[in-house]
């Protein structure tokens, strides 16, 4: 947009934010002193920019959690990074050669882990030697698999159903609960010692994908007065509203500038970074956060306080492109545009089978908003 273009800096890395000429300890004149943003351009040149306010929407994607159940790297994790990936690697696309025909351990109890596992199962259909193990720390997986056909976000419901079908048909080996304790290099892979339930177990794999969530990078805020909840690492007023021990993404109440305010006037953390370590962030929440904060900075206090947000309350948070619940049959709804009658049928076909056997494949879906014909 023309109003934004003049101030937009692409391929820039912010290295620190402070108050001009003041460190964190200085009180006098703090609220009237502009922020100083230090950043490095794509060409390596360092810059300083003065601003009236700062909105930190830098996210958490670049700072994944380590493999350890205690929040720390497992001994041997750092030394074997060449065989360990974080987040959602493109196992079916540009990184295919690293995973095809390999034995892969996926670690994590969220939908990033489900996405990786399902992509690996898809790869199985073309590279039969591919093996998929999925390790999670909790014993039960019902909450992880979501609300199924009753999920108010049908895309995430179908993702859980597809994972359930993969476990049941043997395409995916589930290890629950499993906690890794040490990683050692072998001649051609990794040996992972840990505990599955109350017994010791050692896994020998070629590669590991760690999809254990994300955490905010707070290093650039070292010289600002920032208040964060000690557990969730979210703004104190927001933390009890989003604590994943108490809430799903849909049960989070509407919130905006008031809940995101910091001791440093004019500074706000928004988006997934505002949720700290809570994995329940939805983008619709972020849009409303930003609208409210910008209204407050523009002086429209009334608009800033009138926060409106209605979120679905069932299931847990994820993304996947599928059709509506009406497309379901014995295995739940099939992924959009798939030549399959249900999630189980789609998983079976990607694994190289003729199908799940529960009915005739539904017609291919052209418009994702139009449900496919049920097969049984």
MIMARVO-732369 format. One record per atom (N, C-alpha, C): x, y, z. Coordinates in pm, whole numbers, padded with zeros to 5 digits, always signed. Atoms other than C-alpha are relative to their C-alpha. Layout:
BEGIN
XYZ;...
// end
This chain:
BEGIN
+00085-00119+00000;+00000+00000+00000;+00088+00124+00000;-00084-00120+00009;+00134+00348-00082;+00036+00060+00135;-00028-00059-00130;+00105+00464+00278;+00104-00078+00079;-00095+00086-00071;+00318+00173+00394;+00133-00009-00073;-00118+00028+00083;+00564+00141+00106;+00121+00085+00037;-00113-00090-00026;+00778+00442+00199;+00078-00042+00124;-00068+00038-00124;+00857+00298+00540;+00034-00147+00008;-00020+00145-00003;+00886-00069+00445;+00145-00036-00029;-00137+00046+00019;+01226-00236+00481;-00002-00153-00008;+00001+00145+00019;+01250-00587+00337;+00138-00059+00023;-00126+00072-00024;+01519-00847+00417;+00084+00070+00106;-00068-00067-00110;+01604-00653+00734;-00011-00086+00125;-00001+00077-00125;+01699-00816+01065;+00014+00094+00117;-00007-00084-00120;+01619-00633+01389;+00089-00071+00101;-00094+00060-00095;+01901-00694+01636;-00025+00046+00144;+00027-00048-00135;+01783-00484+01934;-00098+00116-00005;+00089-00115-00017;+01523-00234+02057;+00029+00059+00138;-00026-00066-00127;+01592+00024+02329;-00066+00137-00001;+00036-00142-00002;+01507+00380+02436;+00127+00078-00032;-00118-00074+00046;+01740+00631+02272;+00079+00058+00117;-00089-00053-00103;+02031+00695+02507;-00029-00048+00140;+00037+00047-00134;+01866+00510+02799;+00013-00152+00007;+00000+00143-00019;+01934+00165+02934;-00126-00039+00079;+00120+00052-00065;+01675-00051+03106;-00022+00058+00139;+00008-00047-00138;+01752+00093+03451;-00044+00145+00012;+00022-00144-00009;+01694+00460+03364;-00148+00034+00000;+00139-00041-00013;+01363+00614+03479;-00027+00137-00064;+00025-00140+00032;+01400+00987+03406;-00024+00019-00150;+00035-00032+00137;+01225+01097+03086;-00026-00119-00090;+00010+00122+00080;+01172+00739+02975;-00121+00002-00094;+00122+00003+00081;+00813+00775+02852;+00000+00098-00115;-00006-00101+00106;+00902+01079+02638;+00115-00022-00097;-00117+00027+00083;+01212+00927+02481;-00037-00099-00111;+00036+00092+00109;+01173+00765+02138;+00072-00134+00010;-00065+00130+00012;+01249+00401+02076;+00109+00009-00106;-00104+00014+00102;+01566+00320+01887;+00005-00146-00043;-00005+00135+00054;+01550+00016+01662;+00131-00016-00076;-00125+00030+00070;+01881-00130+01553;-00025-00120-00091;+00026+00106+00096;+01865-00339+01240;+00109-00006-00106;-00102+00023+00101;+02088-00486+00972;-00068-00027-00133;+00057+00016+00134;+02002-00457+00603;+00057-00125-00068;-00043+00120+00074;+02042-00736+00347;+00147+00009-00042;-00139-00017+00042;+02379-00588+00244;+00098+00001+00117;-00085+00005-00118;+02510-00614+00601;+00020+00132+00070;-00016-00133-00061;+02496-00239+00674;-00094+00013+00119;+00079-00016-00121;+02375-00160+01027;-00064+00139+00004;+00077-00125-00003;+02109+00108+01085;-00062+00021+00138;+00077-00037-00119;+01934+00293+01367;-00120+00082-00045;+00122-00072+00037;+01574+00409+01333;-00074+00038+00128;+00076-00048-00116;+01383+00622+01587;-00149-00008-00029;+00146+00016+00017;+01011+00552+01639;-00073+00041+00127;+00085-00034-00115;+00725+00658+01862;-00051-00125+00070;+00054+00123-00057;+00601+00303+01915;+00063-00119-00070;-00054+00124+00057;+00707-00056+01849;-00103-00111+00018;+00084+00120-00005;+00489-00357+01763;+00088-00118-00040;-00083+00117+00027;+00682-00682+01789;-00091-00115-00045;+00077+00110+00058;+00515-00933+01555;+00096-00098-00067;-00106+00078+00063;+00832-01133+01488;-00023-00151+00008;+00034+00142+00001;+00669-01468+01563;+00096-00087+00079;-00082+00097-00075;+00835-01783+01695;+00060-00107-00090;-00036+00110+00089;+00906-01993+01385;+00150-00029-00002;-00146+00017+00008;+01285-01938+01397;+00059-00055+00129;-00051+00049-00129;+01315-02061+01758;-00080-00121+00047;+00073+00121-00039;+01183-02419+01780;+00046-00053+00135;-00037+00067-00124;+01177-02610+02107;+00091-00118-00030;-00085+00117+00021;+01441-02880+02149;-00076-00130+00024;+00062+00133-00006;+01372-03254+02169;-00033-00045+00142;+00015+00049-00137;+01396-03298+02546;-00135+00031+00061;+00128-00019-00068;+01080-03344+02751;+00010+00106+00109;-00021-00101-00104;+01234-03107+03010;+00023+00138-00057;-00020-00130+00062;+01260-02820+02759;+00142+00028-00040;-00141-00017+00036;+01634-02869+02708;+00037-00099-00110;-00044+00097+00100;+01822-03038+02424;+00040-00132+00065;-00042+00131-00046;+01875-03410+02469;+00151-00010-00020;-00144+00020+00023;+02244-03499+02521;+00025-00069-00134;-00027+00052+00133;+02381-03559+02173;-00083+00065-00109;+00087-00065+00100;+02112-03348+02002;+00077+00102-00082;-00074-00105+00072;+02338-03055+01914;+00108-00060-00090;-00109+00060+00076;+02618-03282+01794;-00047-00072-00127;+00053+00076+00114;+02390-03460+01547;-00103+00078-00080;+00097-00086+00070;+02206-03165+01394;-00010-00030-00149;+00007+00028+00143;+02292-03284+01044;-00102-00108-00034;+00101+00102+00022;+02045-03571+01090;-00131+00031+00073;+00119-00041-00074;+01784-03377+01290;-00057+00127-00063;+00069-00117+00055;+01529-03136+01141;-00102+00050+00102;+00095-00060-00093;+01297-02898+01327;-00118+00060-00076;+00119-00057+00062;+00942-02783+01254;-00062-00096-00100;+00064+00081+00105;+00791-02911+00927;+00090+00000-00123;-00085+00006+00120;+01065-03004+00678;-00081-00048-00120;+00071+00036+00124;+00957-03051+00317;+00042-00141-00042;-00047+00138+00020;+00998-03429+00331;-00048-00060-00131;+00052+00055+00126;+00790-03492+00018;+00049+00080-00121;-00043-00087+00109;+00940-03207-00184;+00151+00013-00008;-00141-00028+00023;+01283-03046-00187;+00095-00079+00090;-00086+00080-00088;+01415-03258+00105;-00029-00148-00010;+00042+00138+00020;+01275-03582-00030;+00116-00100+00008;-00113+00093+00004;+01618-03742-00085;+00050-00037+00139;-00046+00028-00136;+01694-03720+00287;-00090-00098+00073;+00099+00079-00074;+01382-03916+00384;-00050-00124-00075;+00050+00113+00078;+01288-04153+00100;+00079-00127+00033;-00064+00126-00031;+01360-04512+00200;+00070-00003+00135;-00066-00008-00131;+01474-04406+00548;-00098-00032+00113;+00079+00019-00122;+01355-04489+00899;+00003+00132+00076;+00007-00137-00052;+01234-04160+01045;-00082+00002+00128;+00071-00023-00125;+01135-04069+01400;-00052+00143+00002;+00062-00131-00016;+00890-03779+01435;-00034+00018+00147;+00022-00027-00141;+00883-03626+01784;-00088+00124+00014;+00087-00116-00021;+00600-03397+01895;-00144-00043+00015;+00138+00037-00028;+00241-03400+02012;-00101+00100-00057;+00090-00097+00061;+00092-03132+01789;-00021-00027-00146;+00036+00021+00139;-00029-03085+01437;+00114+00024-00098;-00120-00003+00083;+00312-02994+01302;+00051-00142-00016;-00045+00140+00005;+00409-03351+01392;-00092-00083-00090;+00094+00075+00085;+00092-03487+01227;+00028+00029-00147;-00026-00036+00139;+00168-03295+00908;+00124-00072-00054;-00122+00067+00043;+00521-03437+00891;-00025-00149-00018;+00027+00144+00007;+00402-03792+00965;-00082-00036-00123;+00084+00030+00116;+00134-03779+00695;+00075+00021-00131;-00082-00019+00120;+00381-03641+00439;+00094-00119-00019;-00088+00117+00010;+00615-03930+00521;-00078-00123-00045;+00084+00112+00044;+00329-04178+00477;-00028+00012-00149;+00020-00023+00143;+00260-04022+00139;+00125-00044-00078;-00126+00039+00062;+00628-04076+00058;+00016-00152-00002;-00007+00146-00005;+00594-04442+00161;-00055-00064-00128;+00063+00057+00118;+00371-04501-00139;+00092-00003-00121;-00093-00007+00113;+00657-04410-00374;+00139-00053+00035;-00128+00053-00048;+00954-04520-00162;-00032-00098+00112;+00052+00097-00097;+00837-04841+00012;+00088-00025+00122;-00086+00023-00115;+01142-04863+00240;-00014+00105+00109;+00018-00107-00099;+01031-04550+00423;-00080-00051+00121;+00069+00038-00123;+00936-04621+00786;-00023+00125+00084;+00037-00118-00078;+00760-04373+01015;-00033-00040+00143;+00030+00016-00142;+00769-04373+01395;-00039+00137+00054;+00046-00127-00056;+00582-04104+01588;+00001-00010+00152;-00013+00002-00146;+00679-04036+01951;-00062+00124+00061;+00057-00112-00075;+00473-03821+02185;+00020-00026+00149;-00030+00013-00142;+00519-03754+02554;-00120-00044+00082;+00118+00036-00078;+00160-03805+02668;-00048-00139-00038;+00048+00136+00024;-00012-04142+02697;-00120-00002-00094;+00120-00002+00081;-00344-04047+02540;+00014+00092-00120;-00011-00083+00121;-00384-03906+02189;-00136+00053-00045;+00134-00041+00042;-00760-03836+02180;-00008+00151-00024;+00007-00146+00014;-00719-03460+02235;+00081+00045-00121;-00085-00034+00113;-00439-03447+01979;-00072-00021-00133;+00066+00032+00126;-00654-03609+01709;-00120+00090-00027;+00098-00105+00025;-00913-03334+01755;-00144-00046+00005;+00143+00023-00011;-01289-03317+01720;-00060-00079-00114;+00052+00081+00110;-01318-03520+01399;-00111+00071-00075;+00110-00057+00077;-01643-03466+01215;-00074+00109+00074;+00070-00102-00079;-01773-03251+01503;+00084+00126+00020;-00087-00116-00017;-01479-03008+01488;-00056+00119-00076;+00052-00120+00065;-01595-02655+01414;+00098+00058-00102;-00095-00028+00108;-01277-02613+01207;+00022-00133-00071;-00005+00134+00060;-01328-02910+00971;+00137-00039-00053;-00132+00034+00051;-00977-02884+00826;+00085-00068+00106;-00081+00061-00106;-00813-02962+01160;-00061-00132+00043;+00064+00127-00034;-01071-03233+01232;+00044-00110-00095;-00039+00100+00099;-00980-03412+00909;+00146-00040+00015;-00140+00032-00021;-00609-03390+00986;+00015-00105+00109;-00003+00098-00108;-00665-03575+01313;-00054-00134-00044;+00057+00126+00049;-00883-03835+01142;+00096-00074-00091;-00097+00063+00088;-00617-03899+00879;+00112-00065+00080;-00104+00057-00085;-00356-03954+01152;-00050-00126+00070;+00059+00116-00067;-00589-04192+01336;-00008-00119-00096;+00009+00107+00099;-00645-04391+01016;+00138-00060-00028;-00136+00048+00027;-00268-04415+00956;+00051-00089+00113;-00041+00083-00115;-00211-04552+01307;-00070-00135-00007;+00078+00123+00001;-00488-04807+01268;+00038-00095-00112;-00035+00090+00110;-00373-04938+00930;+00147-00038-00003;-00139+00042-00012;-00011-04974+01039;+00100+00081-00079;-00095-00084+00074;+00139-04702+00818;+00089+00081+00093;-00067-00086-00097;+00249-04519+01130;+00009-00073+00133;-00017+00064-00132;+00396-04667+01450;+00000+00108+00107;+00012-00099-00106;+00290-04471+01757;+00074-00046+00125;-00071+00025-00125;+00517-04452+02063;-00051+00100+00102;+00060-00094-00095;+00326-04303+02356;-00022-00069+00136;-00086-00119-00001;+00439-04191+02601;+00146-00040-00019;-00142+00026+00022;+00803-04170+02492;+00077+00127+00028;-00087-00114-00028;+01078-03942+02622;+00143-00039-00032;-00139+00026+00036;+01422-03937+02460;+00093+00049+00111;-00094-00037-00105;+01718-03925+02700;+00143+00019-00052;-00134-00014+00054;+02030-03955+02481;+00002-00039-00147;-00016+00031+00142;+02129-03955+02113;+00147-00030-00026;-00136+00037+00035;+02438-04133+01987;+00007-00033-00149;-00023+00027+00141;+02582-04164+01638;+00032-00148-00021;-00035+00135+00040;+02592-04506+01474;+00070+00007-00135;-00071+00001+00128;+02768-04616+01156;-00079+00068-00110;+00082-00057+00108;+02475-04509+00937;-00127+00067+00048;+00122-00064-00049;+02221-04340+01162;+00016+00051+00141;+00004-00048-00137;+02123-04245+01515;-00061-00105+00092;+00057+00086-00104;+02061-04450+01829;-00058+00091+00107;+00068-00089-00094;+01806-04284+02056;-00048-00082+00120;+00038+00068-00124;+01782-04409+02413;-00103+00085+00073;+00104-00073-00072;+01473-04317+02610;-00086-00093+00081;+00095+00079-00077;+01178-04438+02809;-00137+00005-00067;+00137+00009+00048;+00847-04559+02673;-00084-00050+00116;+00072+00033-00122;+00615-04551+02968;+00099-00020+00113;-00091+00028-00112;+00799-04716+03258;+00114-00093-00037;-00109+00088+00040;+01046-04917+03052;+00096+00070-00095;-00100-00057+00088;+01367-04833+02871;-00018-00053-00141;+00009+00042+00139;+01367-04842+02492;+00102+00077-00083;-00096-00063+00089;+01631-04772+02229;-00049-00013-00144;+00043-00004+00139;+01537-04670+01874;+00121+00025-00089;-00104-00024+00099;+01771-04692+01577;-00067+00053-00126;+00066-00065+00112;+01670-04451+01301;+00105+00068-00088;-00087-00075+00091;+01819-04270+01003;-00005+00149+00026;+00018-00143-00018;+01674-03928+01075;-00107+00025+00106;+00099-00041-00100;+01472-03740+01337;-00059+00134-00043;+00066-00129+00018;+01216-03462+01292;-00057+00041+00136;+00046-00051-00129;+01159-03257+01609;-00106+00106-00024;+00112-00094+00017;+00817-03090+01600;-00066+00019+00136;+00043-00012-00139;+00785-03006+01969;-00047+00140+00037;+00050-00134-00028;+00657-02653+01935;+00107+00106-00013;-00085-00117+00020;+00813-02309+01938;+00002+00086+00124;-00006-00093-00114;+00918-02042+02184;+00045+00137-00050;-00037-00134+00048;+00963-01663+02153;+00147+00030+00020;-00136-00050-00014;+01304-01505+02095;-00010+00136+00069;+00012-00123-00079;+01328-01240+02367;+00130+00080+00003;-00132-00063-00009;+01692-01144+02308;+00001+00144-00050;-00002-00137+00055;+01613-00832+02101;-00066+00100+00093;+00073-00087-00093;+01406-00694+02391;+00074+00019+00132;-00076+00002-00126;+01682-00712+02652;+00002+00135+00071;-00009-00132-00062;+01694-00332+02711;-00135+00069+00015;+00134-00054-00024;+01316-00284+02728;-00058-00058+00128;+00069+00049-00118;+01097-00319+03033;-00121-00083-00045;+00101+00092+00052;+00894-00623+02934;-00050-00090+00113;+00060+00087-00101;+00653-00812+03162;-00056-00124-00069;+00046+00126+00058;+00591-01179+03082;-00035-00098+00112;+00036+00105-00094;+00419-01463+03264;+00117-00098+00013;-00118+00086-00018;+00687-01691+03416;-00013-00138-00062;+00019+00133+00058;+00534-02008+03273;-00027+00007-00150;+00043-00005+00140;+00364-01919+02943;+00089+00091-00083;-00081-00101+00067;+00602-01631+02855;-00085+00088-00092;+00092-00092+00067;+00303-01423+02739;-00021+00120+00092;+00032-00113-00087;+00197-01077+02864;-00085-00045+00119;+00065+00051-00121;+00073-01124+03224;-00153+00000-00004;+00146-00004+00005;-00287-01018+03154;-00056-00101-00100;+00044+00094+00102;-00307-01251+02853;+00024-00145+00042;-00042+00137-00031;-00136-01559+03000;-00111-00089+00057;+00103+00090-00053;-00427-01693+03211;-00115-00025-00097;+00107+00018+00099;-00660-01652+02912;+00037-00104-00105;-00045+00089+00108;-00448-01874+02684;+00075-00122+00050;-00076+00111-00055;-00278-02120+02920;-00052-00132-00057;+00048+00123+00064;-00295-02450+02724;-00041-00108+00100;+00045+00094-00102;-00342-02637+03052;-00147+00021+00032;+00138-00035-00033;-00680-02465+03078;-00086+00026-00121;+00076-00045+00115;-00781-02354+02728;+00042-00070-00128;-00031+00030+00139;-00803-02471+02370;+00002+00133-00072;-00005-00127+00073;-00763-02212+02095;-00137+00067-00005;+00133-00057+00016;-01140-02168+02071;-00059+00058+00126;+00057-00051-00125;-01202-02096+02438;+00071+00126+00049;-00070-00123-00037;-00969-01793+02443;-00092+00120-00024;+00087-00116+00019;-01172-01474+02501;+00066+00107-00086;-00051-00111+00082;-01136-01169+02276;+00089+00089+00086;-00091-00086-00073;-00845-00949+02376;+00073+00090-00098;-00067-00096+00087;-00650-00653+02243;+00104+00080+00074;-00105-00086-00053;-00436-00357+02343;+00007-00002+00152;+00001-00003-00146;-00544-00361+02709;+00075-00119+00059;-00064+00121-00051;-00428-00720+02765;+00146-00012-00046;-00133+00011+00056;-00114-00675+02553;+00094+00113+00045;-00080-00114-00044;+00008-00354+02721;+00121-00044+00082;-00123+00029-00070;+00362-00354+02859;+00040+00116+00090;-00049-00110-00084;+00538-00150+03131;+00067+00110-00082;-00062-00097+00089;+00719+00022+02842;-00109+00061-00087;+00109-00061+00078;+00458+00269+02703;+00033+00002-00149;-00019-00001+00144;+00412+00234+02328;+00061-00128-00056;-00056+00126+00048;+00553-00119+02309;-00101-00113+00019;+00094+00112-00004;+00338-00424+02227;+00061-00122-00069;-00031+00127+00066;+00401-00790+02147;-00131-00058-00049;+00124+00051+00057;+00137-00933+01912;+00028-00128-00080;-00013+00119+00083;+00072-01242+01704;+00041-00121+00080;-00035+00124-00068;+00206-01586+01786;+00103+00024+00111;-00097-00030-00106;+00489-01430+01989;-00069+00044+00128;+00073-00042-00119;+00230-01280+02224;-00050-00119+00081;+00045+00121-00069;+00121-01635+02309;+00114-00074+00069;-00113+00064-00067;+00471-01721+02432;+00018-00143-00044;-00016+00143+00030;+00498-02099+02453;-00132-00071-00021;+00130+00064+00020;+00125-02164+02424;-00019-00031-00148;+00009+00038+00140;+00057-02356+02099;-00136+00022-00062;+00140-00007+00041;-00304-02248+02061;-00036+00126-00078;+00025-00125+00071;-00266-01931+01854;-00073-00023-00132;+00069-00002+00130;-00508-01871+01564;+00023+00136-00065;-00031-00126+00068;-00436-01607+01299;-00112+00103+00014;+00111-00095-00019;-00784-01456+01342;+00020+00080+00128;-00029-00070-00125;-00678-01370+01697;+00104+00109-00023;-00105-00098+00027;-00366-01194+01570;-00050+00121-00076;+00056-00113+00076;-00560-00984+01321;-00072+00097+00092;+00075-00087-00090;-00786-00854+01597;+00093+00068+00101;-00099-00062-00087;-00490-00794+01828;+00060+00125-00066;-00067-00110+00071;-00320-00576+01567;-00097+00115-00024;+00099-00107+00020;-00640-00385+01486;-00016+00083+00126;+00019-00068-00128;-00686-00303+01854;+00123+00083+00038;-00123-00072-00036;-00321-00203+01911;+00019+00124-00087;-00016-00115+00090;-00308+00022+01604;-00102+00109+00033;+00101-00098-00041;-00633+00189+01712;+00047+00075+00124;-00049-00066-00122;-00478+00259+02053;+00114+00097-00032;-00111-00088+00036;-00161+00402+01900;-00047+00122-00080;+00056-00111+00077;-00377+00620+01671;-00086+00092+00086;+00077-00083-00091;-00557+00758+01976;-00147-00032+00007;+00141+00039-00003;-00890+00583+01918;-00020-00106+00109;+00008+00090-00115;-00927+00434+02265;-00128-00083-00005;+00128+00072+00006;-01291+00338+02209;+00011-00120-00094;-00015+00110+00096;-01210+00130+01901;+00096-00106+00052;-00097+00095-00053;-00915-00028+02078;-00062-00093+00103;+00061+00080-00107;-01133-00147+02364;-00114-00089-00052;+00112+00079+00054;-01414-00282+02145;+00055-00115-00083;-00061+00115+00065;-01254-00615+02065;-00106-00107-00023;+00101+00101+00035;-01474-00866+01882;+00068-00118-00066;-00062+00120+00057;-01369-01221+01812;-00081-00122+00042;+00072+00124-00027;-01564-01546+01784;+00081-00114-00059;-00083+00111+00044;-01357-01863+01767;-00071-00133+00024;+00058+00132-00024;-01460-02230+01731;+00061-00063+00125;-00047+00051-00128;-01430-02418+02059;+00038-00148-00001;-00028+00143-00001;-01391-02782+01952;+00136-00030-00058;-00124+00048+00058;-01076-02975+01876;+00121+00079+00047;-00122-00073-00027;-00722-02841+01881;+00045+00067-00127;-00034-00088+00111;-00531-02614+01646;+00091-00064-00103;-00083+00049+00108;-00388-02708+01307;-00052+00054-00130;+00051-00032+00132;-00427-02661+00934;+00013-00119-00090;-00004+00100+00107;-00503-02893+00645;-00116+00033-00092;+00103-00037+00095;-00707-02847+00331;-00089-00120-00030;+00093+00110+00021;-01014-03073+00327;-00137+00056-00032;+00137-00042+00027;-01379-03065+00235;-00082-00012+00127;+00085-00004-00117;-01671-03036+00471;-00035-00136+00055;+00032+00124-00065;-01801-03304+00712;-00090-00091-00084;+00090+00082+00078;-02063-03419+00461;+00073-00100-00089;-00075+00089+00086;-01783-03582+00263;+00045-00126+00072;-00053+00110-00077;-01709-03826+00543;-00077-00129-00018;+00067+00129-00010;-01786-04195+00567;+00070-00077+00109;-00056+00081-00107;-01616-04475+00757;+00130+00054+00055;-00131-00047-00046;-01282-04294+00782;+00007+00149+00020;-00005-00144-00013;-01382-03929+00816;+00021+00067-00135;-00009-00071+00127;-01360-03658+00546;+00136-00016-00066;-00124+00014+00075;-01101-03695+00273;+00064+00136-00022;-00064-00127+00035;-00841-03426+00196;-00059+00056-00129;+00056-00064+00118;-00959-03174-00060;+00074-00044-00125;-00054+00035+00130;-00906-03269-00427;+00058-00142-00006;-00050+00136+00002;-00812-03624-00328;-00103-00091-00064;+00089+00099+00060;-00957-03910-00531;-00024-00109+00103;+00024+00091-00110;-01079-04077-00214;-00132+00032+00064;+00133-00021-00059;-01403-04125-00025;+00008+00046+00144;-00013-00038-00139;-01266-04056+00321;+00147+00008+00035;-00139-00013-00043;-00949-03993+00524;+00072-00134-00005;-00063+00132+00001;-00880-04366+00565;+00032-00044-00142;-00021+00038+00140;-00919-04419+00189;+00119+00076-00058;-00111-00081+00051;-00678-04132+00114;+00134-00050+00052;-00124+00050-00059;-00415-04263+00356;+00041-00132-00063;-00029+00130+00061;-00445-04616+00212;+00057+00016-00140;-00046-00018+00138;-00399-04490-00144;+00139+00063-00006;-00133-00058+00001;-00098-04275-00059;+00106-00101+00042;-00091+00105-00041;+00056-04585+00098;+00015-00109-00106;-00013+00094+00109;+00013-04773-00231;-00109-00103-00010;+00111+00096+00005;-00302-04971-00151;-00108+00050-00094;+00109-00037+00090;-00614-04975-00367;-00100+00092+00069;+00094-00082-00075;-00813-04803-00093;-00032-00065+00132;+00032+00054-00132;-00967-04861+00248;-00108-00107-00008;+00099+00105+00018;-01241-05082+00107;-00137+00031+00056;+00129-00029-00062;-01532-04896+00263;-00102+00052-00101;+00100-00048+00096;-01694-04777-00058;+00064+00047-00128;-00048-00050+00129;-01664-04626-00403;+00059+00138+00017;-00061-00133-00015;-01428-04327-00430;-00094+00112-00042;+00081-00117+00033;-01596-03991-00429;+00059+00071-00120;-00054-00078+00112;-01565-03764-00733;+00103+00100+00049;-00098-00102-00036;-01268-03529-00734;-00070+00132+00025;+00063-00127-00036;-01353-03195-00573;+00070+00114-00072;-00056-00115+00070;-01303-02887-00787;-00008+00122+00089;+00020-00112-00091;-01446-02630-00548;+00007-00055+00142;-00019+00053-00133;-01322-02695-00194;-00117+00033+00093;+00114-00034-00083;-01635-02532-00055;-00118-00093-00023;+00109+00091+00032;-01855-02796-00217;+00038-00139+00047;-00037+00131-00050;-01854-03127-00025;-00013-00109-00106;+00008+00113+00092;-01784-03446-00216;-00111-00094+00043;+00105+00096-00029;-02040-03724-00236;+00052-00106+00095;-00040+00104-00093;-02023-03966+00054;+00006-00134-00069;-00022+00124+00070;-01905-04313-00036;-00072-00118+00064;+00064+00115-00065;-02088-04533+00210;-00098+00048+00106;
// end
